[in-house]
Amino acid sequence: MPEISDTPETPDIIVIGGGSAGAAMAGRLAEAGVRVTLVEAGRTDRHYRSRIPALTSAVVQNPDFDWCYQVEPDPSLGGRADIWPAGKLLGGGSALNGMMFIRGHRWDYDHWAELGAKGWEYQSVLPYFRRMEDNERGADAWRGTGGPVAVSEGRARYPITESWIEAAQAAGIERSPDLNGERAEGVDYVQVSQRGGLRCSTARGYLEGRKGGNAPQILLEAQVTRILIEDGKATGIAYRQDGQDRVLRAKQGVVLSAGAMNTPRLLMLSGIGPAAHLRDKGVAVVHDLPGVGRNLQDHVGTHLVNGIRDTHTLNNDAHGLRGAWQVLQFALARKGALTTSIGHAQAFVRGRPGLPAPNLQISFAAFAFDFDERGRLVLRNDAAVSTLIGLMRPGHRGHIELRSNDPFAPPAIFHQQLSHEEDVEQIVEGIGIARGIMAQSPIARFVKSEVRPGAALSTPEQLRDYVRMASIPLYHPVGTAKIGGADDPMAVVDPDLKVIGLDGLWVADASVMPSLPQGNTNATAIMIGDKGADHVLKALRRN
């Protein structure tokens, strides 16, 4: 286990944030011999609630592990003010997410390059996706083994999941041999970021599993309040730990990996961002960078829920004697319901002709849930399954601002999930596809009812109203410090992840994504940390 230090030595590099990308960045730099101090505001991920996969709902929306950021009221969702999770522990999102491991489509990364992220096209990121994983299916031209992040087959298997895959094929969706492989379209089982039935966060993979080099110093429960900029260069950080305000200097610079919501907040608190906004909040302008906090994007979707008969689901296994058996099965073999991810099978489909890549993620789970009054997931008591219809490339772009110059105030998040009518139409089309799958004979024989939206909602207008009422954010925020070229006035970092106009300061996390990739974003965030380490190393060697 890396050293956790109370009196850190002056490092070469400070990494702010030990999340999905930050732990990858710190681990790779340390392996290369760089003296790294990793500063994390949260606690260790060595807690059973994080490590046991099915306990995701016990860490999400739990302020001990989650920042629980509240979005400003969203008029496109009837004024609802959603809570967006963000990991407040080592491993970040990888320590509390639903563990679905998916890389995105090659088109996404080629599109990044078209948007100015040169060197981030598919052929350039593929070696890092391969390097970062230890894939249970083995290695080939697209997949890797021996890397820090274990990618496994799900161990919570239910026969109805195979029935759903067969039904998807009967509905005309081609079976994919590997949605993370050559062709990221079609239907297959979900792969998960687990090792031996336990969650494999980046803290577990890149820090605990680090190979060689210098052990990074790790400061826990140390909240950074600003980055120190002197003569146009990042020289260190100010932070608070144990109630004391402290300063830590770095010999070579600072990497900011605090996530798509906190990274722009810290940049702005440090005087880096839109000058007019900083002055309005009483922050001295160090560097006017208009794109900081802009370009916020998130996936959005809604659920189809069906009651089931004549076979059991995970909902059945969560109660009574079945529940006791699942606990025993997990304890003895690390299998069963307690290893579940948020999805068991998925399909990426093009809901209409003429699209360059799938626009819909249809994700099936052999369980169904409701939300409690705090927005947390609660399993239904009856046998049921759910199908998430997720829109991969929504049109809206939100933004993040400072709420005040208080370094401990949460960011102000402005985002309208369904402000584009075309997005509503695409989700309605996805509901039709999901219903079409459930109507196919391999699974239709088990379907007792449609709980949500309900068979009574059948016209396009009724379904549009349902989508506006029932859609939820998928908690994949990206884009608030995007990579861009020299001709892009809203770019925040260059293709080497260096903050434009400053020296010794890099950003490596989901905030640098110019646009959303297809599917769950965690694997892409990890890749950015892994690849980003090579960009930082290149700069250090040049200097």
C-alpha positions as CSV (number, residue, x, y, z in Angstrom):
1,M,0.0,0.0,0.0
2,P,1.4,3.5,-0.9
3,E,2.6,5.6,2.0
4,I,-0.1,7.9,3.4
5,S,1.8,11.0,4.6
6,D,1.1,13.8,7.1
7,T,4.3,15.7,6.4
8,P,4.8,15.3,2.6
9,E,8.2,16.0,1.1
10,T,8.4,18.4,-1.8
11,P,7.3,16.3,-4.8
12,D,8.1,16.6,-8.5
13,I,4.4,16.6,-9.3
14,I,1.2,17.1,-7.2
15,V,-1.9,15.3,-8.5
16,I,-5.1,16.8,-7.2
17,G,-7.8,14.2,-6.9
18,G,-7.4,10.4,-6.5
19,G,-10.3,9.4,-8.6
20,S,-10.7,7.4,-11.8
21,A,-8.2,9.4,-13.8
22,G,-6.2,10.8,-10.9
23,A,-5.2,7.5,-9.4
24,A,-4.2,6.3,-12.9
25,M,-2.2,9.4,-13.4
26,A,-0.4,9.2,-10.1
27,G,0.2,5.4,-10.4
28,R,1.8,5.7,-13.9
29,L,3.9,8.7,-12.9
30,A,5.2,7.0,-9.8
31,E,6.0,3.8,-11.8
32,A,8.1,6.0,-14.1
33,G,10.2,7.2,-11.1
34,V,8.5,10.6,-10.7
35,R,8.1,11.7,-7.0
36,V,4.3,12.2,-6.7
37,T,2.1,13.5,-4.0
38,L,-1.6,12.6,-4.5
39,V,-4.0,14.9,-2.6
40,E,-7.5,13.5,-2.1
41,A,-10.3,15.3,-0.3
42,G,-12.1,12.0,0.6
43,R,-11.2,8.9,2.5
44,T,-9.7,5.6,1.4
45,D,-11.8,3.2,-0.7
46,R,-10.9,0.3,1.6
47,H,-14.4,0.0,2.9
48,Y,-16.8,-2.9,2.5
49,R,-19.5,-0.6,1.1
50,S,-17.3,0.3,-1.8
51,R,-15.7,-3.1,-2.4
52,I,-18.9,-5.2,-2.4
53,P,-20.4,-4.5,-5.8
54,A,-24.1,-4.7,-4.8
55,L,-23.7,-2.0,-2.1
56,T,-23.4,0.8,-4.7
57,S,-26.6,2.3,-3.3
58,A,-25.0,2.5,0.1
59,V,-22.2,4.8,-1.1
60,V,-24.0,6.8,-3.8
61,Q,-25.9,9.7,-2.1
62,N,-24.0,9.0,1.1
63,P,-22.1,12.2,2.0
64,D,-19.4,10.1,3.6
65,F,-18.4,8.8,0.2
66,D,-20.2,11.1,-2.3
67,W,-20.1,14.9,-2.8
68,C,-23.8,14.8,-3.6
69,Y,-23.7,17.9,-5.9
70,Q,-27.1,19.4,-6.5
71,V,-27.9,20.7,-9.9
72,E,-29.9,24.0,-10.3
73,P,-33.6,23.4,-11.0
74,D,-34.0,22.0,-14.5
75,P,-37.0,23.5,-16.4
76,S,-36.8,20.7,-19.0
77,L,-37.6,18.2,-16.3
78,G,-40.4,20.2,-14.7
79,G,-38.1,22.2,-12.4
80,R,-36.6,19.1,-10.8
81,A,-33.2,19.7,-9.0
82,D,-31.3,16.4,-9.3
83,I,-28.5,15.3,-7.2
84,W,-25.4,14.3,-9.2
85,P,-22.9,11.9,-7.5
86,A,-19.2,12.4,-7.4
87,G,-16.8,10.1,-5.6
88,K,-15.4,11.5,-2.3
89,L,-12.9,8.7,-1.8
90,L,-9.8,7.2,-3.4
91,G,-10.8,5.8,-6.8
92,G,-13.5,8.5,-7.2
93,G,-16.3,7.4,-9.5
94,S,-14.6,4.0,-10.0
95,A,-15.1,3.3,-6.3
96,L,-18.9,4.0,-6.3
97,N,-20.2,3.6,-9.8
98,G,-22.3,0.8,-11.4
99,M,-19.1,-0.9,-12.7
100,M,-20.2,-1.3,-16.3
101,F,-17.0,-1.3,-18.3
102,I,-17.5,0.1,-21.8
103,R,-15.0,2.0,-23.9
104,G,-17.2,3.9,-26.4
105,H,-17.2,3.8,-30.2
106,R,-14.2,4.4,-32.4
107,W,-16.2,7.3,-34.1
108,D,-16.3,9.1,-30.7
109,Y,-12.5,9.4,-30.6
110,D,-12.1,10.2,-34.3
111,H,-14.7,12.9,-33.7
112,W,-12.6,14.3,-30.8
113,A,-9.7,14.7,-33.2
114,E,-12.0,16.5,-35.6
115,L,-12.9,18.9,-32.8
116,G,-9.2,19.7,-32.1
117,A,-8.1,16.9,-29.8
118,K,-5.3,15.8,-32.1
119,G,-3.6,12.6,-30.9
120,W,-6.8,11.4,-29.3
121,E,-8.3,9.6,-32.3
122,Y,-9.2,6.0,-31.9
123,Q,-5.9,4.6,-33.1
124,S,-4.0,6.8,-30.6
125,V,-6.2,5.9,-27.6
126,L,-6.6,2.2,-28.3
127,P,-3.1,1.3,-27.0
128,Y,-4.0,2.9,-23.7
129,F,-7.3,1.1,-23.4
130,R,-5.3,-2.1,-24.0
131,R,-2.6,-1.2,-21.5
132,M,-4.9,-0.3,-18.7
133,E,-7.0,-3.5,-18.6
134,D,-6.7,-7.1,-17.5
135,N,-9.5,-8.6,-19.6
136,E,-10.9,-11.9,-18.5
137,R,-11.7,-12.7,-22.2
138,G,-8.0,-12.5,-23.1
139,A,-5.9,-10.3,-25.3
140,D,-6.2,-9.6,-29.0
141,A,-5.7,-6.6,-31.3
142,W,-8.3,-4.6,-29.4
143,R,-8.2,-6.0,-25.8
144,G,-5.4,-6.2,-23.2
145,T,-4.3,-8.3,-20.3
146,G,-2.0,-7.7,-17.4
147,G,-3.1,-4.1,-16.8
148,P,-4.2,-2.6,-13.5
149,V,-8.0,-2.5,-14.1
150,A,-9.6,-6.0,-14.0
151,V,-12.4,-6.4,-16.6
152,S,-14.4,-9.4,-15.8
153,E,-17.6,-11.3,-16.8
154,G,-20.5,-10.6,-14.5
155,R,-21.0,-13.1,-11.7
156,A,-24.6,-12.3,-11.1
157,R,-26.1,-14.4,-13.9
158,Y,-29.8,-15.0,-14.4
159,P,-31.3,-17.1,-17.2
160,I,-33.7,-14.2,-18.1
161,T,-30.7,-12.1,-19.2
162,E,-29.8,-14.7,-21.9
163,S,-33.5,-14.7,-22.9
164,W,-33.3,-10.9,-23.3
165,I,-30.2,-11.2,-25.5
166,E,-32.0,-13.8,-27.6
167,A,-35.0,-11.5,-27.8
168,A,-32.8,-8.6,-28.9
169,Q,-31.4,-10.8,-31.7
170,A,-35.0,-11.8,-32.7
171,A,-35.8,-8.1,-32.9
172,G,-33.0,-7.6,-35.5
173,I,-30.1,-6.6,-33.3
174,E,-26.9,-8.4,-34.2
175,R,-25.0,-10.3,-31.4
176,S,-21.6,-8.7,-30.8
177,P,-18.7,-10.9,-29.8
178,D,-17.3,-8.0,-27.8
179,L,-18.7,-4.5,-27.4
180,N,-15.3,-3.3,-26.3
181,G,-13.6,-5.0,-29.3
182,E,-13.6,-4.4,-33.0
183,R,-17.2,-3.4,-33.4
184,A,-18.9,-1.5,-30.5
185,E,-22.5,-2.2,-31.9
186,G,-25.0,-4.9,-31.2
187,V,-25.9,-6.8,-28.1
188,D,-23.8,-8.7,-25.5
189,Y,-23.4,-9.3,-21.8
190,V,-22.0,-6.4,-19.8
191,Q,-18.4,-6.6,-18.7
192,V,-17.6,-5.2,-15.3
193,S,-14.7,-3.6,-13.5
194,Q,-14.3,-6.3,-10.9
195,R,-11.6,-8.7,-9.8
196,G,-12.6,-11.9,-8.1
197,G,-16.2,-10.6,-7.5
198,L,-15.0,-7.4,-5.8
199,R,-15.0,-3.9,-7.3
200,C,-11.7,-3.0,-8.9
201,S,-11.4,0.7,-8.6
202,T,-8.4,2.7,-9.9
203,A,-7.2,3.0,-6.3
204,R,-7.1,-0.7,-6.1
205,G,-5.6,-1.2,-9.5
206,Y,-3.1,1.7,-10.0
207,L,-2.1,2.4,-6.4
208,E,-2.4,-0.8,-4.4
209,G,-1.3,-2.8,-7.5
210,R,1.4,-0.4,-8.6
211,K,4.5,-2.1,-10.1
212,G,7.9,-0.5,-9.3
213,G,9.0,3.1,-9.2
214,N,8.5,5.4,-6.3
215,A,5.6,4.9,-3.9
216,P,3.4,8.0,-4.2
217,Q,2.7,9.9,-1.0
218,I,-1.0,10.1,-0.4
219,L,-2.8,12.8,1.6
220,L,-6.3,11.8,2.5
221,E,-9.1,14.1,3.7
222,A,-7.0,17.0,2.4
223,Q,-9.2,19.5,0.4
224,V,-7.4,21.7,-2.1
225,T,-8.6,25.3,-1.9
226,R,-6.6,26.7,-4.8
227,I,-3.7,26.1,-7.1
228,L,-0.7,28.4,-6.7
229,I,0.3,30.3,-9.8
230,E,3.6,32.3,-9.9
231,D,4.9,34.0,-13.0
232,G,2.5,32.0,-15.2
233,K,3.5,28.6,-13.8
234,A,1.8,26.3,-11.3
235,T,4.1,25.9,-8.3
236,G,2.0,24.2,-5.7
237,I,-1.4,24.1,-3.9
238,A,-3.1,25.5,-0.8
239,Y,-5.2,22.9,1.1
240,R,-6.9,22.2,4.3
241,Q,-6.4,19.1,6.4
242,D,-7.3,18.3,10.0
243,G,-8.7,21.9,10.3
244,Q,-5.4,23.5,9.3
245,D,-4.6,25.5,6.2
246,R,-1.4,24.3,4.6
247,V,0.7,24.9,1.5
248,L,2.5,22.2,-0.6
249,R,5.0,23.1,-3.3
250,A,6.0,21.0,-6.3
251,K,9.2,21.1,-8.3
252,Q,7.7,20.5,-11.7
253,G,4.0,21.3,-11.6
254,V,0.5,20.2,-10.8
255,V,-2.0,17.8,-12.4
256,L,-5.7,18.6,-11.7
257,S,-7.9,15.5,-11.8
258,A,-10.8,16.5,-9.7
259,G,-13.6,15.5,-12.1
260,A,-15.9,17.3,-14.5
261,M,-17.7,19.3,-11.7
262,N,-14.8,20.0,-9.3
263,T,-12.0,20.6,-11.8
264,P,-13.6,23.8,-13.2
265,R,-14.5,25.0,-9.7
266,L,-10.8,24.7,-8.6
267,L,-9.5,26.4,-11.7
268,M,-11.9,29.3,-11.1
269,L,-11.0,29.5,-7.4
270,S,-7.4,29.8,-8.5
271,G,-8.2,32.7,-10.8
272,I,-8.3,30.7,-14.0
273,G,-11.5,31.0,-16.0
274,P,-13.9,33.5,-17.5
275,A,-12.6,36.9,-16.3
276,A,-16.0,38.6,-15.9
277,H,-17.4,35.8,-13.8
278,L,-14.3,35.6,-11.6
279,R,-14.5,39.4,-10.9
280,D,-18.2,39.0,-10.1
281,K,-17.4,36.4,-7.5
282,G,-14.6,38.4,-6.0
283,V,-11.8,36.2,-7.3
284,A,-8.6,37.9,-8.6
285,V,-8.1,37.0,-12.3
286,V,-4.8,35.2,-12.9
287,H,-5.6,34.0,-16.4
288,D,-8.7,34.7,-18.5
289,L,-9.8,31.4,-20.0
290,P,-13.5,31.6,-21.1
291,G,-14.0,27.9,-21.7
292,V,-13.6,26.9,-18.0
293,G,-16.9,25.4,-16.8
294,R,-18.5,25.5,-20.2
295,N,-19.5,22.6,-22.6
296,L,-21.0,20.5,-19.8
297,Q,-22.6,17.3,-21.2
298,D,-24.3,14.3,-19.7
299,H,-26.1,11.2,-20.9
300,V,-29.9,11.1,-20.2
301,G,-32.4,8.3,-20.2
302,T,-35.4,6.6,-18.8
303,H,-36.5,3.1,-17.8
304,L,-38.9,0.4,-19.1
305,V,-39.9,-1.8,-16.2
306,N,-41.6,-5.1,-16.6
307,G,-43.1,-7.5,-14.0
308,I,-41.9,-11.1,-14.5
309,R,-43.4,-14.6,-13.8
310,D,-42.2,-18.2,-14.0
311,T,-38.5,-17.3,-13.3
312,H,-36.7,-15.4,-10.6
313,T,-34.8,-12.2,-10.7
314,L,-32.4,-10.4,-8.4
315,N,-35.3,-8.8,-6.7
316,N,-36.4,-12.3,-5.4
317,D,-32.8,-13.0,-4.3
318,A,-32.7,-9.9,-2.1
319,H,-35.2,-11.2,0.5
320,G,-35.7,-14.0,3.0
321,L,-33.9,-17.4,2.6
322,R,-32.8,-16.5,-0.9
323,G,-31.1,-13.4,0.5
324,A,-29.3,-15.4,3.2
325,W,-28.1,-17.9,0.5
326,Q,-26.8,-15.0,-1.6
327,V,-24.8,-13.7,1.3
328,L,-23.3,-17.2,1.9
329,Q,-22.6,-17.6,-1.9
330,F,-20.7,-14.3,-1.9
331,A,-18.8,-15.2,1.2
332,L,-17.7,-18.6,-0.1
333,A,-17.3,-18.0,-3.8
334,R,-17.6,-14.3,-4.6
335,K,-20.6,-15.0,-6.8
336,G,-24.3,-14.2,-6.9
337,A,-26.5,-11.2,-6.4
338,L,-23.9,-9.3,-4.2
339,T,-21.6,-9.1,-7.2
340,T,-24.1,-7.4,-9.4
341,S,-23.3,-4.4,-11.5
342,I,-26.0,-1.8,-12.5
343,G,-26.6,-3.7,-15.8
344,H,-26.3,-7.3,-17.0
345,A,-26.6,-7.0,-20.8
346,Q,-26.7,-4.1,-23.2
347,A,-27.2,-3.2,-26.9
348,F,-25.9,-0.2,-28.8
349,V,-28.2,0.6,-31.6
350,R,-28.9,3.2,-34.2
351,G,-32.5,4.3,-33.7
352,R,-32.8,5.9,-37.1
353,P,-30.9,5.7,-40.4
354,G,-28.0,7.9,-41.4
355,L,-26.2,8.1,-38.1
356,P,-22.4,7.7,-37.9
357,A,-22.6,5.6,-34.7
358,P,-25.2,4.2,-32.3
359,N,-27.3,6.9,-30.6
360,L,-29.0,4.6,-28.1
361,Q,-27.7,2.4,-25.3
362,I,-30.4,-0.2,-24.3
363,S,-29.2,-1.7,-21.0
364,F,-31.0,-4.7,-19.4
365,A,-30.9,-5.6,-15.7
366,A,-32.4,-8.7,-14.1
367,F,-33.8,-6.5,-11.4
368,A,-35.9,-3.3,-11.1
369,F,-35.9,-0.5,-8.6
370,D,-37.8,2.5,-7.4
371,F,-36.4,5.7,-5.9
372,D,-36.9,6.7,-2.3
373,E,-37.5,10.3,-1.2
374,R,-33.8,11.1,-1.3
375,G,-33.4,9.8,-4.8
376,R,-31.6,6.6,-3.9
377,L,-32.3,3.3,-5.6
378,V,-34.5,0.9,-3.7
379,L,-35.2,-2.6,-5.1
380,R,-38.8,-3.5,-5.8
381,N,-40.3,-6.3,-3.8
382,D,-41.7,-8.2,-6.7
383,A,-39.9,-10.1,-9.5
384,A,-39.2,-7.5,-12.2
385,V,-36.6,-6.5,-14.8
386,S,-35.7,-3.1,-16.2
387,T,-34.4,-1.7,-19.4
388,L,-32.6,1.6,-19.5
389,I,-32.9,3.6,-22.7
390,G,-29.9,6.0,-22.7
391,L,-29.4,8.8,-25.2
392,M,-25.7,8.8,-26.2
393,R,-25.3,12.3,-27.8
394,P,-27.8,14.8,-26.3
395,G,-27.8,18.3,-27.8
396,H,-27.7,20.4,-24.7
397,R,-24.6,22.0,-23.3
398,G,-24.7,23.3,-19.7
399,H,-22.1,25.0,-17.6
400,I,-20.6,25.2,-14.1
401,E,-20.0,28.4,-12.2
402,L,-18.7,29.4,-8.8
403,R,-21.4,29.8,-6.2
404,S,-19.1,32.2,-4.3
405,N,-15.4,32.6,-3.6
406,D,-15.7,30.3,-0.6
407,P,-13.4,27.4,-1.4
408,F,-15.6,25.0,0.4
409,A,-18.9,26.0,-1.4
410,P,-20.1,23.5,-3.9
411,P,-20.2,24.5,-7.6
412,A,-23.3,25.9,-9.2
413,I,-24.3,23.5,-11.9
414,F,-26.7,24.6,-14.7
415,H,-27.8,21.8,-17.0
416,Q,-31.1,21.2,-18.9
417,Q,-31.3,17.5,-19.7
418,L,-34.1,17.6,-22.2
419,S,-34.0,21.2,-23.6
420,H,-33.8,19.8,-27.2
421,E,-37.0,18.3,-28.5
422,E,-35.0,16.1,-30.8
423,D,-33.5,14.4,-27.8
424,V,-37.0,13.6,-26.4
425,E,-37.9,12.1,-29.8
426,Q,-34.8,9.8,-29.8
427,I,-35.6,8.5,-26.4
428,V,-39.2,7.8,-27.4
429,E,-37.8,5.9,-30.4
430,G,-35.6,4.0,-27.9
431,I,-38.7,3.0,-25.8
432,G,-40.2,1.5,-29.0
433,I,-37.0,-0.5,-29.5
434,A,-37.0,-1.7,-25.9
435,R,-40.7,-2.6,-26.0
436,G,-40.0,-4.5,-29.3
437,I,-37.4,-6.6,-27.6
438,M,-39.7,-7.5,-24.7
439,A,-42.4,-8.5,-27.2
440,Q,-40.1,-11.2,-28.7
441,S,-40.9,-14.8,-27.9
442,P,-37.6,-15.7,-26.0
443,I,-38.6,-13.3,-23.2
444,A,-42.3,-12.4,-23.9
445,R,-43.4,-15.7,-22.2
446,F,-42.0,-14.4,-18.9
447,V,-43.5,-10.9,-19.1
448,K,-46.4,-10.4,-16.7
449,S,-46.9,-6.7,-17.2
450,E,-45.4,-3.4,-18.1
451,V,-45.0,-1.4,-14.9
452,R,-43.4,1.7,-16.5
453,P,-44.3,3.5,-18.7
454,G,-47.3,1.2,-18.7
455,A,-49.3,-0.2,-21.6
456,A,-51.8,2.7,-21.4
457,L,-49.1,5.1,-22.6
458,S,-48.9,4.3,-26.3
459,T,-49.2,7.4,-28.4
460,P,-46.1,9.5,-29.3
461,E,-47.4,12.5,-27.3
462,Q,-48.1,10.3,-24.2
463,L,-44.5,8.9,-24.4
464,R,-43.0,12.3,-24.9
465,D,-44.7,13.4,-21.7
466,Y,-43.5,10.3,-19.9
467,V,-39.9,11.0,-21.1
468,R,-40.0,14.5,-19.8
469,M,-41.4,13.4,-16.5
470,A,-39.4,10.2,-15.9
471,S,-36.0,10.8,-17.5
472,I,-33.0,10.9,-15.3
473,P,-29.3,12.0,-15.7
474,L,-27.0,9.0,-16.1
475,Y,-24.3,10.7,-14.0
476,H,-21.7,10.9,-16.8
477,P,-20.8,14.6,-16.7
478,V,-17.9,15.6,-19.0
479,G,-16.5,18.4,-21.0
480,T,-16.0,21.4,-18.7
481,A,-12.3,21.8,-19.4
482,K,-12.2,20.5,-22.9
483,I,-9.2,19.7,-25.1
484,G,-9.0,21.9,-28.2
485,G,-6.8,23.4,-30.8
486,A,-5.2,26.8,-30.9
487,D,-8.0,28.2,-33.0
488,D,-10.7,27.2,-30.4
489,P,-11.4,30.1,-28.0
490,M,-13.3,27.8,-25.7
491,A,-10.6,25.2,-25.3
492,V,-9.1,24.9,-21.8
493,V,-6.3,22.4,-22.4
494,D,-4.2,21.6,-25.5
495,P,-3.9,18.1,-26.8
496,D,-1.1,17.4,-24.3
497,L,-3.5,18.3,-21.5
498,K,-1.6,21.4,-20.5
499,V,-3.7,24.3,-19.5
500,I,-3.6,26.8,-22.3
501,G,-1.5,29.9,-21.5
502,L,0.1,28.5,-18.3
503,D,3.1,26.3,-17.6
504,G,3.3,23.4,-15.2
505,L,-0.4,22.8,-15.0
506,W,-2.3,19.9,-16.6
507,V,-5.8,18.6,-16.4
508,A,-6.6,14.9,-16.8
509,D,-10.1,13.7,-16.1
510,A,-13.5,13.6,-17.7
511,S,-13.6,17.3,-17.9
512,V,-11.2,17.3,-20.9
513,M,-13.5,15.3,-23.2
514,P,-14.7,17.5,-26.0
515,S,-17.8,15.4,-26.4
516,L,-19.5,12.4,-24.8
517,P,-18.4,9.0,-25.8
518,Q,-20.9,6.2,-26.3
519,G,-21.9,4.3,-23.1
520,N,-20.7,4.6,-19.5
521,T,-17.8,7.0,-19.3
522,N,-15.6,5.6,-16.5
523,A,-13.3,3.5,-18.7
524,T,-12.7,6.6,-20.9
525,A,-11.9,8.7,-17.8
526,I,-9.4,6.0,-16.7
527,M,-7.8,6.0,-20.2
528,I,-7.3,9.7,-20.0
529,G,-5.4,9.4,-16.7
530,D,-3.3,6.6,-18.1
531,K,-2.5,8.3,-21.4
532,G,-2.2,11.7,-19.8
533,A,0.7,10.4,-17.7
534,D,2.7,9.9,-20.9
535,H,1.9,13.5,-21.9
536,V,3.2,14.8,-18.5
537,L,6.2,12.6,-18.7
538,K,7.0,13.9,-22.1
539,A,6.9,17.5,-20.8
540,L,9.1,16.6,-17.8
541,R,11.7,15.0,-20.0
542,R,11.7,18.0,-22.3
543,N,12.2,20.3,-19.3
